[in-house]
Amino acid sequence: MIGRFGKQRDPVFDVDVENRGVEIEAPSGAVIHAVGKGEVVFVGSVSGFGRVLIVQHGSGLFSVYGKAGGFSVKQGQAVAAGEAVGQLPASPDGKSVLYLELRAAGTAIDPAAVLPLFR
């Protein structure tokens, strides 16, 4: 994990920024897996996050995956926990970054608090 949830100090611009998700570094082209079962409610582009996928898990829970190279699922499709839903983009240095955000009733929650992100 290279970008943590919550208030952080940007080292380049020397300002505080609020991260509503985490950034996870992985090899270029790595597979993106759904964090839980649910239904795809959005696939498209979002300014600042590139290609984005949103999965609704029920009970007001959503997962948001950004900065992807592409997705293998479509809006309205059911997905299983752990199912491959896309891949990270190719990068000349061999590393890419996934943006992951979790929301409960519209409020961002720290993915590291509920998912095993440190392996």
TIDREN-589305 format. One line per field, with one value per residue: residue number from 1; residue in three letters; chain; x, y, z of N, C-alpha, C in turn. Coordinates in Angstrom, 2 decimals. Example, Ala and Ser with C-alpha at 12.3 -4.5 7.8 and 13.67 -1.06 7.14 Angstrom:
BEGIN
pos	c(1_2);
code	c(ALA_SER);
unit	c(A_A);
n_east	c(13.19_12.85);
n_north	c(-5.69_-2.25);
n_up	c(7.80_7.08);
ca_east	c(12.30_13.67);
ca_north	c(-4.50_-1.06);
ca_up	c(7.80_7.14);
c_east	c(13.20_12.90);
c_north	c(-3.30_0.03);
c_up	c(7.80_7.87);
***
This chain:
BEGIN
pos	c(1_2_3_4_5_6_7_8_9_10_11_12_13_14_15_16_17_18_19_20_21_22_23_24_25_26_27_28_29_30_31_32_33_34_35_36_37_38_39_40_41_42_43_44_45_46_47_48_49_50_51_52_53_54_55_56_57_58_59_60_61_62_63_64_65_66_67_68_69_70_71_72_73_74_75_76_77_78_79_80_81_82_83_84_85_86_87_88_89_90_91_92_93_94_95_96_97_98_99_100_101_102_103_104_105_106_107_108_109_110_111_112_113_114_115_116_117_118_119);
code	c(MET_ILE_GLY_ARG_PHE_GLY_LYS_GLN_ARG_ASP_PRO_VAL_PHE_ASP_VAL_ASP_VAL_GLU_ASN_ARG_GLY_VAL_GLU_ILE_GLU_ALA_PRO_SER_GLY_ALA_VAL_ILE_HIS_ALA_VAL_GLY_LYS_GLY_GLU_VAL_VAL_PHE_VAL_GLY_SER_VAL_SER_GLY_PHE_GLY_ARG_VAL_LEU_ILE_VAL_GLN_HIS_GLY_SER_GLY_LEU_PHE_SER_VAL_TYR_GLY_LYS_ALA_GLY_GLY_PHE_SER_VAL_LYS_GLN_GLY_GLN_ALA_VAL_ALA_ALA_GLY_GLU_ALA_VAL_GLY_GLN_LEU_PRO_ALA_SER_PRO_ASP_GLY_LYS_SER_VAL_LEU_TYR_LEU_GLU_LEU_ARG_ALA_ALA_GLY_THR_ALA_ILE_ASP_PRO_ALA_ALA_VAL_LEU_PRO_LEU_PHE_ARG);
unit	c(A_A_A_A_A_A_A_A_A_A_A_A_A_A_A_A_A_A_A_A_A_A_A_A_A_A_A_A_A_A_A_A_A_A_A_A_A_A_A_A_A_A_A_A_A_A_A_A_A_A_A_A_A_A_A_A_A_A_A_A_A_A_A_A_A_A_A_A_A_A_A_A_A_A_A_A_A_A_A_A_A_A_A_A_A_A_A_A_A_A_A_A_A_A_A_A_A_A_A_A_A_A_A_A_A_A_A_A_A_A_A_A_A_A_A_A_A_A_A);
n_east	c(0.85_0.74_-0.44_-2.19_-5.32_-7.27_-6.31_-3.48_-0.16_0.85_3.85_4.96_3.48_3.20_0.83_-2.17_-4.05_-7.08_-7.52_-9.83_-9.70_-7.45_-4.19_-2.77_0.14_1.07_2.18_2.40_-0.48_-1.65_-4.22_-7.42_-9.43_-12.74_-13.78_-15.84_-19.01_-21.46_-23.19_-22.40_-22.53_-21.57_-19.47_-16.94_-15.39_-13.84_-12.99_-9.72_-9.50_-9.42_-10.21_-13.00_-14.66_-17.61_-18.96_-21.89_-22.63_-24.78_-26.91_-26.12_-23.41_-20.48_-17.88_-15.13_-13.14_-10.35_-8.23_-7.67_-6.67_-8.51_-11.78_-13.42_-16.05_-19.53_-21.96_-24.64_-24.04_-23.64_-21.21_-18.83_-17.28_-13.84_-13.73_-12.27_-12.27_-11.13_-8.13_-4.92_-3.30_-0.75_2.64_5.65_7.66_6.95_5.27_2.09_-0.73_-3.48_-6.47_-8.45_-11.52_-13.83_-17.24_-19.74_-23.04_-22.74_-20.50_-17.00_-14.86_-11.98_-10.23_-8.13_-8.81_-10.73_-10.10_-7.69_-5.03_-2.31_0.06);
n_north	c(-1.16_2.07_4.51_5.89_5.81_8.63_11.83_13.24_14.48_16.11_15.55_16.86_19.24_20.26_20.39_19.57_16.70_14.89_11.56_9.33_6.73_3.97_3.50_1.00_-0.54_-2.58_-5.21_-4.26_-4.73_-6.48_-8.54_-7.38_-8.01_-8.59_-7.34_-8.41_-10.20_-8.97_-6.46_-4.95_-1.54_0.65_1.40_3.10_6.26_8.54_11.75_12.32_9.79_8.01_5.03_3.55_1.33_0.44_-1.47_-2.64_-3.92_-4.46_-3.53_-0.84_-0.83_-0.28_-0.86_0.73_0.88_2.24_3.86_1.89_-0.37_-1.59_-3.18_-6.31_-6.77_-5.81_-3.15_-3.94_-6.59_-9.50_-10.19_-12.35_-12.80_-12.24_-12.66_-12.11_-8.90_-7.02_-5.37_-3.95_-1.11_-1.29_-0.44_1.38_1.04_-1.28_-1.32_-0.61_1.25_0.67_2.24_2.01_2.20_2.11_2.30_2.98_3.44_5.85_6.98_7.19_4.52_3.13_0.98_-0.69_-1.27_-3.21_-5.11_-7.61_-6.14_-6.08_-8.18);
n_up	c(0.00_-1.01_-0.75_1.81_3.68_4.70_6.19_4.75_4.24_1.40_-0.19_-2.38_-2.96_-0.45_1.13_2.96_2.18_1.67_1.64_0.40_-0.01_-0.62_-2.11_-4.00_-4.89_-7.61_-9.89_-13.36_-15.34_-13.55_-12.17_-11.14_-8.40_-7.19_-4.03_-2.64_-2.98_-5.28_-7.24_-10.30_-10.61_-11.91_-14.62_-16.05_-16.93_-14.67_-13.78_-12.68_-11.61_-13.63_-15.38_-13.91_-11.66_-9.99_-7.42_-5.97_-2.85_-1.27_1.52_1.66_1.12_-0.82_-3.23_-4.75_-7.56_-9.01_-11.50_-13.33_-16.01_-17.58_-17.62_-17.10_-16.73_-16.85_-16.45_-14.29_-14.08_-12.06_-9.56_-8.01_-4.79_-4.87_-7.58_-10.79_-12.08_-13.66_-14.91_-14.14_-15.69_-18.29_-17.71_-18.26_-16.30_-15.12_-12.95_-11.50_-10.18_-8.11_-7.24_-4.42_-2.89_-0.20_0.67_3.05_3.54_2.15_3.31_3.33_4.20_5.83_3.82_4.68_7.26_7.15_5.25_4.30_3.51_3.84_2.95);
ca_east	c(0.00_1.60_-1.25_-3.07_-6.62_-7.34_-5.57_-2.05_0.58_1.42_5.24_5.30_2.84_3.23_-0.53_-2.92_-5.07_-7.92_-7.66_-11.03_-9.40_-6.02_-3.55_-2.04_1.05_1.11_2.80_1.60_-1.37_-2.17_-5.68_-8.18_-10.44_-13.81_-13.56_-16.99_-20.03_-22.34_-23.63_-21.71_-23.48_-20.95_-18.19_-16.70_-14.26_-14.08_-11.86_-8.79_-9.42_-9.34_-11.27_-13.55_-15.69_-18.25_-19.76_-22.80_-22.61_-25.99_-26.90_-25.44_-21.95_-19.97_-16.43_-14.78_-11.82_-9.97_-6.91_-7.55_-6.41_-9.77_-12.62_-13.97_-17.44_-20.40_-23.00_-25.75_-23.53_-23.34_-19.84_-18.57_-16.10_-12.60_-13.80_-11.50_-13.18_-10.37_-6.68_-4.22_-2.70_0.67_3.48_7.04_8.51_6.48_4.43_0.88_-1.37_-4.93_-7.15_-9.54_-12.32_-15.01_-18.24_-20.86_-24.07_-22.23_-19.31_-15.78_-14.25_-10.61_-10.17_-7.15_-9.43_-11.66_-9.58_-6.28_-4.23_-0.88_0.39);
ca_north	c(0.00_3.25_5.68_5.51_6.45_9.74_13.06_13.03_15.67_15.92_15.98_17.71_20.55_20.65_20.70_18.42_16.14_13.87_10.36_8.59_5.34_3.64_3.18_-0.25_-0.78_-3.98_-5.31_-3.85_-5.75_-7.36_-8.73_-6.75_-8.94_-7.99_-7.57_-9.15_-10.41_-7.83_-6.13_-3.81_-0.44_1.67_1.16_4.26_7.12_9.60_12.67_12.13_8.38_7.21_4.01_3.25_0.31_0.48_-2.65_-2.51_-5.19_-4.56_-2.85_0.44_-1.01_-0.18_-0.82_1.55_0.52_3.26_3.86_0.58_-0.43_-1.99_-4.06_-7.46_-6.89_-4.74_-2.67_-4.87_-7.95_-9.99_-10.65_-13.13_-12.39_-12.75_-12.78_-11.15_-7.90_-6.14_-5.44_-2.68_-0.77_-1.55_0.70_1.13_0.60_-2.58_-1.17_0.19_1.55_0.54_3.03_1.24_2.95_1.43_3.23_2.42_4.47_7.09_7.44_6.43_3.81_2.72_-0.41_-1.45_-1.66_-4.33_-6.07_-7.98_-5.51_-6.26_-9.59);
ca_up	c(0.00_-1.12_-0.39_2.93_3.89_5.66_5.94_4.48_3.78_0.08_-0.12_-3.52_-2.85_0.96_1.58_3.45_1.28_2.29_0.82_0.75_-0.31_-0.54_-3.37_-3.86_-6.01_-8.07_-11.21_-14.51_-15.87_-12.50_-12.14_-10.07_-7.91_-6.38_-2.60_-2.13_-4.01_-5.47_-8.59_-10.90_-10.82_-12.75_-15.31_-16.89_-16.57_-13.71_-13.75_-11.57_-11.22_-14.84_-15.52_-12.58_-11.49_-8.67_-7.12_-4.82_-2.13_-0.46_2.82_1.56_0.97_-2.18_-3.44_-5.91_-8.08_-9.97_-12.15_-13.98_-17.44_-18.18_-16.82_-17.81_-16.32_-17.36_-15.54_-14.10_-13.93_-10.71_-9.39_-6.80_-4.01_-5.43_-9.04_-11.59_-12.65_-14.55_-14.78_-14.06_-16.98_-18.51_-17.36_-18.68_-15.19_-14.64_-11.75_-11.64_-8.90_-8.03_-6.22_-3.83_-1.91_0.31_1.20_3.83_3.67_1.60_4.03_3.03_5.33_5.53_3.36_5.46_8.53_6.97_4.27_4.53_2.46_4.09_2.78);
c_east	c(0.90_0.87_-2.26_-4.34_-6.47_-6.48_-4.08_-1.43_1.20_2.85_5.65_4.77_2.78_1.87_-1.16_-3.95_-5.83_-8.09_-8.87_-10.89_-7.93_-5.50_-2.63_-1.17_1.09_1.81_1.85_0.76_-1.94_-3.69_-6.27_-9.30_-11.49_-13.57_-14.71_-18.01_-20.93_-22.74_-22.89_-22.75_-22.90_-19.65_-18.01_-15.50_-14.72_-12.83_-11.02_-8.60_-9.33_-10.51_-11.68_-14.64_-16.27_-19.14_-20.58_-22.90_-23.86_-25.81_-26.12_-23.94_-21.56_-18.45_-16.18_-13.35_-11.46_-8.56_-6.63_-7.18_-7.67_-10.51_-13.22_-15.43_-18.22_-21.43_-24.17_-25.31_-23.29_-21.89_-19.73_-17.36_-14.86_-12.59_-12.93_-12.47_-12.46_-8.89_-6.12_-3.60_-1.24_1.44_4.92_7.94_8.04_5.60_3.23_0.26_-2.88_-5.43_-8.33_-10.22_-13.50_-15.94_-19.34_-21.83_-23.54_-20.97_-18.12_-15.25_-12.88_-10.59_-9.22_-7.73_-10.32_-11.18_-8.12_-5.38_-2.74_-0.57_1.85);
c_north	c(1.23_4.55_5.27_6.34_7.60_10.92_12.75_14.36_15.34_16.44_16.93_19.13_21.08_21.16_19.42_18.00_15.05_12.71_9.57_7.11_5.09_3.39_2.00_-0.46_-2.27_-4.02_-4.84_-5.02_-6.70_-7.40_-8.03_-7.72_-8.18_-8.33_-8.35_-9.34_-9.19_-7.66_-4.90_-2.73_0.68_1.15_2.35_5.04_8.21_10.46_12.46_10.68_7.45_6.25_3.52_2.20_0.48_-0.75_-2.37_-3.88_-5.42_-3.84_-1.55_0.36_-1.02_-0.30_-0.10_1.22_1.54_3.08_2.54_0.73_-0.77_-2.94_-5.15_-7.71_-5.68_-4.35_-3.66_-6.31_-8.28_-10.46_-11.39_-12.54_-13.03_-12.89_-11.73_-10.20_-6.95_-6.32_-4.02_-2.37_-1.20_-0.28_0.39_0.63_-0.72_-2.52_-0.28_0.38_1.41_1.47_2.20_2.06_2.09_2.47_2.46_3.56_5.83_7.63_6.56_5.80_3.30_1.25_-1.27_-1.90_-2.89_-5.38_-6.40_-7.42_-5.67_-7.74_-9.73);
c_up	c(0.00_-0.79_0.65_2.98_4.88_5.25_5.83_4.05_2.43_0.08_-1.26_-3.34_-1.42_1.45_2.11_2.41_2.01_1.31_1.30_0.43_-0.09_-1.95_-3.13_-5.10_-6.32_-9.43_-12.32_-15.01_-14.84_-12.53_-10.93_-9.69_-7.08_-4.91_-1.97_-3.23_-4.09_-6.91_-9.08_-11.19_-11.67_-13.33_-16.24_-16.44_-15.62_-13.65_-12.50_-11.16_-12.43_-14.97_-14.14_-12.67_-10.10_-8.54_-5.87_-4.16_-1.28_0.86_2.80_1.42_-0.50_-2.16_-4.76_-6.29_-9.16_-10.48_-12.86_-15.45_-18.20_-17.28_-17.69_-17.45_-16.83_-16.31_-15.51_-13.87_-12.45_-10.68_-8.06_-6.07_-4.62_-6.94_-9.72_-12.28_-13.61_-14.36_-14.70_-15.42_-17.06_-18.20_-17.74_-17.54_-14.58_-13.42_-12.07_-10.26_-9.04_-6.93_-5.73_-2.75_-1.49_0.90_1.90_4.07_3.23_2.26_3.68_4.30_4.89_5.09_4.19_6.80_8.39_5.98_4.58_3.43_2.66_4.02_2.51);
***
